[in-house]
Amino acid sequence: MYLVEKLYNDLVTDPDNKEGRKLIEEYSTTHADEPELIRRTGKDKNGSQCYRITEAACDDPDGSKVVYRFNDTFIELRTPFDDWRGLITLGAVGGLLPAGGIGVPMLVTDVIPTLVAGADLRTGEPLEFIDCLSLTVVLVVVVGWLWAMFHFGWRIFRLESFTQRRLLVRFNRRTRKVYVHRPSYAGGIVELDWECVTNSVSPRYGRTPGLVLGVPMALMWYPLETPHGRPEMVFVGRCAQSGDELERLWEFIRRYMEEGPQSVPRPRCIGKFPWPWRSVMASGSLAWPLFKMGGLRWLLPLVVLVSPAIACTATGHWISQLLCWEPVFPRRIRQACGEGIGAVIKARLIDAGAWLMAAAVGWGLYRFISSLLAQA
């Protein structure tokens, strides 16, 4: 889920990545005056037109299906890769289940006590060499498998589980700041100036409907205009499902920040509680953009055929949501946004509900495995 953000953060921060450091230095040098050029002319050095925060991109701003919070002080938006999760968690659970759900109980209740006693626990007969060897092999295989899973797979697993449940991008119209909340390995929490933002939206998107299908909107800040002196890139909203969707989303953000909340239609905010049907919708949404393209309705039979894969992905998506926690901005940022302790309490209540569901799922899975082992 956070792979793109992590790779970008590694590129701009890793001191051992000489090529990356050289690229950033060259970029900072050659594009030092580009932000001012864009703000003055609306075009970059290559002559490509860019939307500025002082000019309208379209007449119908739209923030539907992407806004978590909306009030007179700030708007909080989702990021496009929130739906791209589940496969890593599903693979990890599938890898840990045989060793953790079956192997570990077997070691604790049978293998280790038998080896320590040196005799069969049921008959009391001393173990032969081949029995000791077999039990030792089982012990080594289970422990080795668990060690390998945690040692090599933990960093990958944390890209979508046992980390914050979502990325947050908050636009505060009163402080004129953009606050980004990411895991520390993906860039961490950063505060950026709204006036210094540039975006990836181009006027040609609205004229070419299929050009940006599945492409997210990126907001960028040049190195000289960030607090840490590195370029920042933040993806906002969801992957585009039509050519002009990015224009409408950018105009929604721009008008809110420049003209106030009364200048945009009030969106229906999306919830944060990890209900299972939201995971089904998230997994299915990866295929829906294809039907926006003319001539591709023949893909419906294919979607029916891959529906079991969508169901598996949705299951992994939901499990990963249950194994995460709700992000909360630091106190200083919450105060700047007019939030109190209530925001923290609400986030922890969401976590409590999610973890209770995770415990119930785990208990049900344990009972199911226990019944299978009893029948065997």
N, C-alpha and C positions, 0 to 999 in steps of 0.2 A: 504493500500500500504506500509506504513512504520511500520506495526505492528511488524514484526520480529526485526527490528532495535530498536524499542522502548522497546520491551520486554527485549532484550539483554542489552540495556542501563540501564533500571531499575534494572536489576539483578546485574550489576557491580557498580552501583552508589548509589542505595537507602540505606541510613544508617539504616533504620528500618528493612531491609530485613536481618535478622541475619543469616539465612541459606545461603543466597547468599554471604554475606560477608565471612562467614566461608569457603564456597566453593572456593572463590577467594584466600583467604589466604593460604588454603591448596594447591591449584593449583600452586600458586607462589612459595611455599616452595619446593614441590616435583618436579617441572619442572624448577627449577632455572638454571640448567646446560644443559637443553635439547636443547636450540638454538645452543649452541656451538657444542653439540654432532651431531646435524643434519648437521651443516656446515662442520664438520670434516669427518663424516662417511657416510652421506646420509641416516641415519636411526635414528628413534626416540628410546625412552627407551623401547618400546615394540618390537623393531626389525623391524617395518614396514618401507619400503623404502619410502623416500621422495625426490621429485625433488628439487635440489639446483639451485641457480641462476647461478652457474658456469658450469652446465652440461645440455646438450640438452635433451629435452623430446621427440622430434620427428623431422622428416626431413621436414615437411610441415606446417610451422606456418600459422595461419589464424586468421585475426581479422575482418572478414566480418560481417556486420549487428550488430556490437556492438560499433563502434568507432564514437564519435561525432567530435573530432578534431584530426588532425594528422599533425605534422610539425617536424622540426629538433630539437625542444626543448622539446616538450611534446606530449603525447597522452592523450586523455580524453575519458573515456569509460562509457557506460551505466551500470546500475545494473539490476539484473534479475527480480525484482518484480515491475518494471515500468508498466508492462502490467496488473498486478493484482489490478486493481482499477475499480470503477464504481458502484459496488453494494451498498456501503455505501452512495455514493452520490445520487444514484437513490432512495434509501430508505428515505434519508433525504428530497429530493425534493418531493417525494410522501407524506411524513408526513407533510411538511410545506405548500404544495400547497393548500390543502383544507382550512387550517386556515389562511395562509398568502395571498393566491390569492382570496379567496372568503370570509372568515370570517372577515379579517381586513377591507376590503372595506365596508362590510355590517355593521360593528360596527361604522365606521366613518360616513357613509352616512345615516344610518337608526337607529340602536339600541341606540347609545349614544345620538344623538339629540332628539330622542323620549323620552328617560328616563329623560333628562334634562328639556324638555318642559312639561313633564307630560301629554302629549296629543298626539293623532295620528296626524302625520304631514300632512296627506292627507285630513282628514275630520275635524280635529280640536276637535274631541270629547275627553273628559278626559279619561285617562287610568283606566281600572279596575284593581283590585288587581291581578287577574290571568294574565293579560297582563304584568304588571310590573314584576311579578315573572318569566314569560316566557322569557322576554327580559333580565332580570338579569341572568338567567341560561345560556342563549346564551353568554352573556358577560363573565361570569366566565369560561365557557367551552373553548371559543376561547383563552382567555388570559392564562388560565391554561395550555392549550395544547402547546401554544407557549413557555411559561416559561419552561415546562418540556422538550421540544425539545432542547432548548438552554442550559438549566442547566445540563441535563444528557447526551445529545448527542453531545455537542460541541467538547469534547476531541476526541470522536470517529470520528466525521465528519472531524476533522483536520488531520486525518491520510491520507487523500487523497485530500481534498479540502481546500481552503484558507490557503495554505502552499506552499512551493516551489514545482515547477512542476516536478522535478526529482532529484535524487541523482547523484552526479558526483564523479568520481574517476579519478584523474589526475596523470600521471607518468611523472616526470621531469627527463630526463636523465642527465642534466647538474648539477642540485643541488643534484641529487641522492635521491630525496624525492618522497613520495606518498602523495598527498593531497586529503582529503575526505571532501565533502561538504554535510552535512545532516542537517535536522531541529534540533533545540536545544534540543527538547524533545527526539530525536533519537540519540543523541551523539554529535551533533554540528560539527563544522569544526575542523579537526585535521590534523597535519603534522607528517608523519611517515618516518622512515629511510628505504630505499629500501634494504640495505644490511641485515636488520634484519627480512625480511619477510619470512614466511613459508606459504605453500599452501596446500590445501586439495586434490590436484590431485595425484592419485596413478598410478603406471605403470600397474596395473591390469585393469584399466578402458578401455584401448585400446584393451585388450584381451577379454573383456566381453562386447559386444556391448550394451546390454540392461540394464547393471548394473546401470548406472547413468542417465537413461532417465528421464528428468524433474528435475535433480539435478543441482544447480548452483555451480560455483567455489568460494571457500572461501579463502581469504588471511588473515593471522593471524599474530599478533605480541604479544610476551610474555610481561608480566607486567614490567619486568626490562628494557625493550627496547622501552617503550612508554613514551611520555612526561609527562603523568599524573599518571603513575604507575599502570594502569589498563590494563587488556588484551584487545586487539582490534581485531575485526573480521569484515571484509568487503567482501560483495558479489560483484562479478564483472562479467560482460558479460550478458548472458542470460541463462535460464535453458537449460541444455544440450539436444540436439535432436539426439545425436548419442554417441556411447561409447568413441570415440577418440576426440570429439569436445573440451573437456576440456583440453586435452593435447595440441592440436593445439593452443588454445587460450593462455594457459600459455606460450608456446614456443614463440608465437608472442610477448607477453609482455616482456619476458626474453631477447629475442634477441634485441628488440628495446632498452632496458635499458643497455644491456651489449655490444652490437656490433654496435648499431646505426640504424637510419631509413633505410639505404640502405640495411640492412640485411633481411628485411621483405617485403613482397609484399604490395604495397600501397593500403589500403582499400578504398572502396567507403564509405565516411562518411554519416551517417544518419542525417537528418535534425531535428530541434527542434521545428519548428512551428506546433502548434496543429491542423493540418488539420483533418477533420472528417474521411476521409478514413483511416488515420493511426490508429484511434481508432477501426475501423472495423477490420483491420488487426491484431491489438493487441488482441482483444477479440477472434478472430478466431484462433490465434496462440496457444491459450491454449489447443486446441483440436488437432492441426496438429501433435504434436510429437507422438501421438498414432499410426499414420499411418506409422511411421518409424519401428514399430515392426511387424515382420512377423506374418501373420495369423489374423491380426486385421482389415483387410479391410472391414469386414462385418459391421464395425461401421459407414460406410458412411450413411446408412439409418437413424441411430440414430442421426447423426449430422444434417441431414435434419430435423428431428423431433424437435431438440432443437434449430434450427436456430432462432426462435423468441426470445428465451432466450439470444442467442448470440447478436441479434440486440438490445435487451434491455440493456445488459451489455455494448455494444459499445456506446450506447447513454449516459449511466452514465459515462463511461470512458471519452467521449468527453466533457461532462459538467464539470467534475472534472478538466480536463485540462484547460478549459476556466476560471475556478474560482481560478487558481493558478498563481504564478509568477515565472519568470525564475531566477534560482539561479546564483549568480555571486560571485566569490572568492574575498576575501578582497584584498585591494590594494597591500599589501606587497607580497602576493602570485602571484598576476597578474604581478607585476614587476619582480619577480623571474622567471616567465614564459615568459617574454618579451612581455606582453600585455599592451596596453594603455587604454585610455578612450573609444576607439572604441568598446571594448568588452562589456562595460556597456551600451553604446548606442544601440548596436545590441540587447542585452537582453531586454532593455526597449521597443524597437520597436516591438519585438515579443510579449511582454505583451500588448502593445497598440492594435495590431491587434487582439489578442485573446480576449481582453476585449470589443472591438468593436463588435466582433462576438457574445460575450455573451450578450451585450446590444441588438443586433438585435434579438437574440433568445428570450430574455425576453420580448421584445416589441411584437414580433409575438405571443408569448404565452398569453400575456395580451389581445391582440386583439381577440384571439380565445376564451378565457374565457368570455370576455365581450359580444361577439356575442352569445355565448351559454346562458348567463344570460338574454340577451335581448329577445331571442326567448322563454325562459321559462316564 
